[in-house]
Amino acid sequence: MDKQLKGRVFIVMGVAGSGKSSLGEALGKALNIKFIDGDDLHPKANILKMAAGQHLNDNDRIPWLERIRDAVFSIEKNNENAIIVCSALKRQYRDLICEGNHQVTFLLLYGEFELVLKRMLARKNHFMPTALLKSQFDALELPQEDEKNIIKIDIDGSFEEVVERCIIAIKTIQ
């Protein structure tokens, strides 16, 4: 990773099935920087709720998003660089993650519904049922013009092509 980028955090975001975890891990390796899967930061109460088959609501997500925000803060203060995976579907989630943090860039992995559905159907042993994909797209609040720290990445292409698009996007940040 470019030495001039210090204390930078890249949040790989998007709907379920867009490739967040796989791409995030590949980016961490390719750029030789820390990789954190945001799902690992869920508090115990959320894990138990999801294990019981219950959906999380916005109130459930707040402690989780605060943990992600705090991880970003720590990374920035230590002048490290990292990739963190978090769906960040709503603007209020992105805003919470950015509170007190100044070097956060979101990489929005975006593809049309049919493309993501096709990929989800091809996956094995994934927790997200394809029936919930529509709710993910319904919840997704695409970035507004004033959200300057979001780069939209087209996921239509091979895994390697999408990883390369992300790397190019990251390298354009000053």
N, C-alpha and C positions, 0 to 999 in steps of 0.2 A: 504494500500500500504506500502511496505517496507520503513521504515524510512530512510534508507541509500540512497534511490533514491530521490534526491531533485533537482528541476530545470530540470526535465526530461519531454520531450514532445514526445508523440507517435502519429504519423500521420497515421491514418487508410486510406489506399489508395487502388485504384483499379478501374476497369471499372464500369459503371452504372449497377446496378442489382447484384453486388457482396455482398451487405449487409453492406456497409460502415456506413451509418447513424444509422441503428438499432444496429449494433455491437458496434459502437463507444459509443452510449448512454449506452448500457448494460455494456461496459467496465468501463465507468466513474462511474456508480453506483456500480459495483462490487468492484472496487478499491478505491472507495470513493475519486475520484479526479475530477477536473474540466472537463467538456465536452463542446467543441465548434464545432458546425457544420460549416465548412468552407463556405458553401453556404450563411450563414448569414453575411459573411464579403465581399460579392460582393459590389463594389461601385455602386452608383445610375445609372450611365451610363450603366453598364452591366445588371442591373436588367431591365431597360427600354428596352434595346436591346433584351434580352431574351423574355420579355413580348410581344414584337412585332414579335416574332417567328424567330428572326435572330440568327444565330450561332455566338458564340464568336470566335475570332481568337487569335493568340498568343499575339498580341499587346493589345487586350482587357484584357487578363488574367494577364498581368504584374501588374497593380495596385492591383488586387485581391491577387495575390501571395505575393506582398509586404506587404499587410495587414496581411496575414497569417504569413509571416516572422516576422513582428513586434510583433504579438501576441506571437509567440514563444519566441522572445527576452524578452518580458515583463515577461513571465512565468519563464524563466530561471533566470532572474535577481531577481525575488521575491522568488526564491527557492521553487516554487510551482511545482506541477506535473499536466499534462493535457493530454487529448485525443483530437486531432483535426482531423476532417474528411476533406479530400481533395483528389480528384482523383489522382493528381500528376502523370499523365500518362507518362509525358516526363521527361527525365533526366534534361533538362534545368529548368523545374519547381522545381524539387527536389533541384537542386543546388541553385536556387534563395531562396527557403525557408531556406536553411542551411546557407546562407551568414551571417556571424557574430554570428551564433548560433552553440553551441558545444555539445548539449545534445539532439539531435533529432534522433529518431529512427522511421523508416517507417515500418508499418505492411502491406505488400502487400497481400490483399485478392485475392487469385487466384483460378479460376476454369476454366475448359474448356468451350468453346463457347456454346456448347449444354446445359451444366448444367446451365449457367447464363441465357440463353434464356428461358429455362424451368421455372426458377424462375421468370423472368420478366413477362412471360405470365400469371403466377399465381397471380401476384400483381394487385391490383385495385387502380385506381386514382393516378398513378405515372406519372410524367411529361415526362419521357424519352420514346419515341416511340421505339418499339423493332427493327424497321428498322435501327435505328442509332447504334445498338449494334455492328455491324460489324465495323463501323468507330471507335468505342471505342477500339476494339481489334487491329485494324490497327494502331491506334495512340499510344498504349501502348508500351513503351520502357522498356522491362524487365531489371532488374538491371544487371549491369556489375560486374565483379569480384572486381573492385576497389570501388564499392559502399558498403562499409562494414556495413553501418547503415540501411540496409534493410533486414527484415525477411519475407520470403515468407510463408504465411499461407494458407493451403489447405482448401477451403470452401466446399468440398464435405463431407457432414455430416449434422447432425441436427444443428440448431442454437446454442443450448447449447454446443455441441461439439466444434463448431468453436470458441465460446466465451472462452471456456476452453483452446483451443490451443493458443489463443491470450494471455491469462493470464499466461500460462506456458512460452511463449516466453518472455513476459515482465519480469517475475521473473528471467529469466536467465541472464538479463543484469546487469552488475556490475557497 
